[in-house]
Amino acid sequence: MISTQNQLLNNYFKEYFNKKFVPEITLKREDQIHPFVSGNKFRKLKYNLIEAKNQQKNSLLTFGGAYSNHIAATAAAGKELGFKTLGIIRGEELFDKIDENPTLAFAKANGMTFHFVNREQYKQKNTNEFQNTLTEIFGDFYLIPEGGTNLLAIKGCEEILTEEDTDFDYICLPVGTGGTMAGIVNSSKPHQKILGFSALKGDFLENEIKKWTSKTNWEITDAYCFEGYAKINGELVNFINEFKNTTGIPLDPIYTGKMIYGIFELVKTGFFSKNSRILAIHTGGLQGIQGMNLQLKKRNLPLIKI
């Protein structure tokens, strides 16, 4: 789904840089796929939910943190398709704070049952021992990894790019676990460069992506992660708010906001030639704004406009 706001976006792009000739940018509004199961979460869940139905599973079990987009999306998808949903949540201290947390409150309202574990236990989530314990507690379930990334998720993310996107020179997207990027790399054309803007600090995501694709027309940068996952400052908040005020397009602060900020910074350095055509993927995540605003308020920083 290509945004109908592209002309407004490109006008803003030119005015921002005070230049007549800048790369052309298009924002693919994957966030508009579904009201609650949006962006890459829809793509990652699509074939997993089909497989769960094929296996005649009644319950979905997955993992996430306090403000996880994946937890919210799984709960909403489960309710819509008739699955029970089970969320293994990192942080025992959240047990009695569900209603204070917008993400967990939303997931609860959509029928999700929670099991809170401490951070050390959470690190064991992919071990057979831990998963066997979960089976003893909850019975039979269809397991979806943290963030949703597995082979079926990659298959879904391969559908983000279509034939309409062939003419773009650069495909830009935010990166969390690497699954969405691997899918996009797999379906990209040889002439296209895939640029991933990591939400996390460090280069470990490169090895994760190499597990899912053999192509090499991609690179990841963590230069615009603002020092790490879920970290944010007033500069980024002001950028996101100005972008929404001018283009009408909301950005989340964890993923897409940092990507767009990074694209603008790369334009400043001359990374893109003036004739480049850039496709940026809006991967959703807007539900996380409420939770981030709670944190910003505690720090006396400006809030993100919803």
C-alpha positions as CSV (number, residue, x, y, z in Angstrom):
1,M,0.0,0.0,0.0
2,I,1.7,3.2,-1.2
3,S,0.8,6.4,0.7
4,T,-1.4,8.9,-1.1
5,Q,0.6,11.6,0.7
6,N,3.7,11.2,-1.3
7,Q,3.6,14.7,-3.0
8,L,3.2,16.3,0.4
9,L,6.1,14.2,1.7
10,N,8.4,15.2,-1.1
11,N,7.5,18.8,-0.8
12,Y,8.4,18.6,2.9
13,F,11.6,16.8,1.9
14,K,12.6,19.6,-0.5
15,E,11.7,22.4,2.0
16,Y,13.5,20.7,4.8
17,F,16.8,20.7,2.8
18,N,16.0,24.0,1.1
19,K,17.0,22.4,-2.2
20,K,15.1,21.9,-5.5
21,F,16.9,18.6,-6.3
22,V,16.8,16.0,-3.6
23,P,16.2,12.2,-3.9
24,E,12.6,11.2,-4.4
25,I,11.1,9.5,-1.4
26,T,8.0,7.4,-1.1
27,L,6.6,6.0,2.2
28,K,4.9,2.6,1.9
29,R,2.2,2.7,4.6
30,E,2.3,-0.8,5.8
31,D,0.9,0.6,9.1
32,Q,-2.5,1.0,7.4
33,I,-3.0,-2.7,6.6
34,H,-5.0,-3.3,9.7
35,P,-6.1,-1.1,12.6
36,F,-4.4,-3.3,15.2
37,V,-2.3,-6.0,13.4
38,S,-0.4,-3.5,11.3
39,G,2.8,-3.3,9.3
40,N,5.4,-6.0,9.6
41,K,3.5,-7.7,12.4
42,F,0.7,-8.5,10.0
43,R,3.2,-9.9,7.6
44,K,5.0,-12.0,10.2
45,L,1.8,-13.4,11.7
46,K,0.0,-14.2,8.4
47,Y,1.5,-17.6,7.5
48,N,2.1,-18.5,11.2
49,L,-1.6,-18.2,11.8
50,I,-2.5,-20.2,8.8
51,E,-0.1,-22.9,10.0
52,A,-1.6,-22.8,13.5
53,K,-5.0,-23.4,11.9
54,N,-3.6,-26.3,9.8
55,Q,-2.1,-27.9,12.9
56,Q,-5.5,-27.5,14.6
57,K,-4.0,-25.5,17.4
58,N,-6.3,-23.5,19.6
59,S,-3.7,-21.4,21.5
60,L,-0.9,-19.1,20.4
61,L,2.0,-18.6,22.8
62,T,4.7,-15.9,22.2
63,F,7.1,-13.6,24.1
64,G,7.7,-9.9,24.5
65,G,8.5,-6.9,26.7
66,A,6.3,-4.4,28.3
67,Y,5.5,-2.3,25.2
68,S,5.9,-5.0,22.6
69,N,4.2,-4.4,19.2
70,H,4.3,-8.1,18.6
71,I,2.4,-8.9,21.9
72,A,-0.3,-6.3,21.0
73,A,-0.6,-7.6,17.4
74,T,-0.7,-11.3,18.5
75,A,-3.5,-10.6,21.0
76,A,-5.6,-8.7,18.4
77,A,-5.1,-11.3,15.7
78,G,-5.8,-14.1,18.1
79,K,-9.1,-12.5,19.1
80,E,-10.1,-11.9,15.5
81,L,-9.4,-15.4,14.4
82,G,-10.6,-17.3,17.5
83,F,-7.3,-18.3,19.1
84,K,-6.5,-18.2,22.8
85,T,-3.3,-16.1,23.3
86,L,-0.6,-16.5,25.9
87,G,2.0,-13.9,26.4
88,I,5.3,-14.6,28.2
89,I,6.3,-11.2,29.4
90,R,9.8,-10.1,30.5
91,G,9.7,-8.4,33.9
92,E,8.1,-9.9,37.0
93,E,7.5,-6.4,38.3
94,L,4.8,-5.9,35.7
95,F,2.4,-8.4,37.3
96,D,0.3,-5.9,39.1
97,K,0.8,-3.0,36.7
98,I,-1.1,-4.4,33.6
99,D,-3.7,-1.7,33.7
100,E,-1.1,1.0,33.9
101,N,0.6,-0.2,30.8
102,P,-1.2,0.7,27.5
103,T,0.2,-2.3,25.6
104,L,-0.5,-4.9,28.2
105,A,-3.9,-3.4,28.9
106,F,-4.7,-3.6,25.2
107,A,-3.5,-7.2,25.0
108,K,-5.6,-8.1,28.1
109,A,-8.7,-6.5,26.6
110,N,-8.2,-8.7,23.6
111,G,-8.1,-11.8,25.7
112,M,-4.4,-12.5,26.2
113,T,-3.3,-14.4,29.3
114,F,0.1,-13.4,30.7
115,H,2.9,-15.2,32.4
116,F,5.5,-12.9,33.9
117,V,9.1,-14.1,34.2
118,N,12.3,-12.4,35.5
119,R,15.0,-11.3,33.0
120,E,17.2,-14.3,33.7
121,Q,14.3,-16.7,33.1
122,Y,13.4,-14.8,29.9
123,K,16.9,-15.4,28.5
124,Q,16.0,-19.1,28.5
125,K,12.9,-18.7,26.4
126,N,14.3,-20.6,23.4
127,T,15.5,-23.6,25.3
128,N,13.7,-26.9,25.3
129,E,13.6,-27.0,29.1
130,F,11.9,-23.7,29.4
131,Q,9.4,-24.5,26.6
132,N,8.6,-27.8,28.1
133,T,7.8,-26.0,31.4
134,L,5.4,-23.8,29.5
135,T,3.7,-26.8,28.0
136,E,3.2,-28.2,31.5
137,I,1.6,-25.0,32.6
138,F,-0.5,-24.1,29.5
139,G,-0.9,-27.4,27.7
140,D,-0.7,-27.6,23.9
141,F,0.0,-24.4,21.9
142,Y,1.5,-23.0,18.7
143,L,4.7,-21.2,19.5
144,I,5.6,-17.9,17.8
145,P,9.1,-16.6,18.6
146,E,9.8,-13.2,20.2
147,G,9.2,-10.5,17.6
148,G,7.5,-13.1,15.4
149,T,10.6,-14.0,13.3
150,N,10.8,-17.5,11.8
151,L,10.7,-19.0,8.3
152,L,7.0,-18.4,7.9
153,A,7.4,-14.8,9.0
154,I,10.2,-14.3,6.4
155,K,7.7,-15.7,3.8
156,G,5.2,-13.1,4.8
157,C,7.7,-10.3,4.8
158,E,8.7,-11.2,1.3
159,E,5.3,-10.0,0.2
160,I,6.0,-6.4,1.3
161,L,7.7,-5.5,-2.0
162,T,5.6,-5.9,-5.1
163,E,6.1,-5.3,-8.8
164,E,5.1,-1.7,-8.3
165,D,8.2,-1.2,-6.3
166,T,10.7,-2.4,-8.9
167,D,11.8,1.1,-10.0
168,F,13.1,2.2,-6.6
169,D,16.9,2.3,-6.2
170,Y,16.9,2.1,-2.4
171,I,14.5,0.3,0.0
172,C,14.8,1.6,3.6
173,L,13.3,0.0,6.7
174,P,13.8,-0.1,10.4
175,V,15.2,-3.3,11.8
176,G,14.4,-5.1,15.1
177,T,15.0,-8.8,14.9
178,G,16.0,-8.9,11.2
179,G,13.1,-10.9,9.9
180,T,11.4,-8.1,8.0
181,M,14.7,-7.1,6.4
182,A,15.5,-10.7,5.4
183,G,12.1,-11.0,3.7
184,I,12.5,-7.7,1.8
185,V,16.1,-8.6,0.8
186,N,14.8,-11.9,-0.6
187,S,12.2,-10.3,-2.8
188,S,14.3,-7.3,-3.9
189,K,15.7,-6.9,-7.4
190,P,19.4,-7.1,-8.1
191,H,19.7,-3.3,-8.8
192,Q,18.2,-2.4,-5.5
193,K,20.1,-1.5,-2.3
194,I,18.4,-2.5,1.0
195,L,19.2,-0.2,3.9
196,G,18.3,-1.3,7.4
197,F,18.2,1.2,10.2
198,S,18.8,-0.8,13.4
199,A,16.7,0.0,16.5
200,L,19.5,-1.7,18.6
201,K,23.1,-0.8,19.1
202,G,25.7,-3.3,17.7
203,D,26.3,-5.2,14.6
204,F,25.0,-8.6,15.7
205,L,21.9,-8.3,13.5
206,E,24.0,-8.9,10.4
207,N,24.5,-12.5,11.4
208,E,20.8,-12.9,12.1
209,I,19.9,-11.7,8.6
210,K,22.5,-13.9,7.0
211,K,20.6,-16.9,8.5
212,W,17.6,-16.1,6.3
213,T,19.0,-14.8,3.0
214,S,22.0,-15.5,0.7
215,K,21.8,-12.1,-1.1
216,T,24.3,-9.4,-0.4
217,N,22.6,-6.2,-1.7
218,W,22.0,-4.9,1.8
219,E,23.6,-3.2,4.8
220,I,22.6,-2.2,8.3
221,T,23.5,0.9,10.3
222,D,23.0,1.6,14.0
223,A,24.1,5.2,13.6
224,Y,20.6,6.5,14.2
225,C,19.5,4.2,17.0
226,F,19.9,7.0,19.6
227,E,22.2,4.8,21.7
228,G,20.0,1.8,21.8
229,Y,16.6,0.1,21.8
230,A,13.7,2.2,23.0
231,K,16.1,5.1,23.8
232,I,14.9,8.5,22.6
233,N,15.6,12.2,23.3
234,G,14.0,15.6,22.7
235,E,15.6,16.0,19.3
236,L,13.9,12.8,17.9
237,V,10.6,13.7,19.5
238,N,10.6,17.2,17.9
239,F,11.6,15.6,14.6
240,I,8.7,13.1,14.7
241,N,6.2,15.8,15.7
242,E,7.3,18.2,13.0
243,F,7.1,15.4,10.4
244,K,3.5,14.6,11.5
245,N,2.5,18.3,11.6
246,T,3.8,18.8,8.0
247,T,3.0,15.6,6.3
248,G,0.1,14.2,8.4
249,I,2.0,10.9,8.8
250,P,2.6,9.6,12.3
251,L,5.9,7.8,13.1
252,D,6.6,5.6,16.0
253,P,9.7,6.5,18.2
254,I,11.3,3.0,18.4
255,Y,11.5,2.0,14.7
256,T,10.1,4.2,11.9
257,G,10.8,7.5,13.5
258,K,14.5,6.6,13.8
259,M,14.6,5.4,10.2
260,I,13.1,8.5,8.7
261,Y,15.5,10.6,10.8
262,G,18.4,8.5,9.5
263,I,17.3,8.9,5.9
264,F,17.2,12.7,6.4
265,E,20.7,12.6,7.9
266,L,22.1,10.5,5.0
267,V,20.6,13.0,2.5
268,K,22.6,15.7,4.3
269,T,25.8,13.8,3.9
270,G,25.2,13.2,0.2
271,F,24.8,9.4,0.6
272,F,22.0,9.3,-2.0
273,S,22.5,10.8,-5.5
274,K,19.9,13.4,-6.4
275,N,18.3,11.1,-9.0
276,S,17.8,8.3,-6.5
277,R,14.3,6.9,-5.8
278,I,13.9,5.9,-2.2
279,L,11.1,3.6,-0.9
280,A,10.9,3.8,2.9
281,I,8.7,1.1,4.7
282,H,6.5,2.3,7.5
283,T,6.4,-0.9,9.6
284,G,3.7,0.3,12.1
285,G,4.3,0.2,15.8
286,L,2.2,3.3,16.5
287,Q,0.6,1.5,19.5
288,G,3.9,2.0,21.3
289,I,3.6,5.8,21.4
290,Q,1.3,5.9,24.4
291,G,3.8,3.8,26.5
292,M,6.7,6.0,25.3
293,N,4.9,9.1,26.2
294,L,4.6,7.8,29.8
295,Q,8.4,7.5,29.9
296,L,8.9,10.9,28.3
297,K,6.6,12.6,30.8
298,K,8.7,11.1,33.7
299,R,11.8,12.7,32.1
300,N,10.0,16.1,31.5
301,L,10.6,15.7,27.8
302,P,8.1,16.8,25.1
303,L,5.5,14.2,24.2
304,I,4.9,12.6,20.8
305,K,1.7,13.8,19.2
306,I,-0.7,11.0,18.5
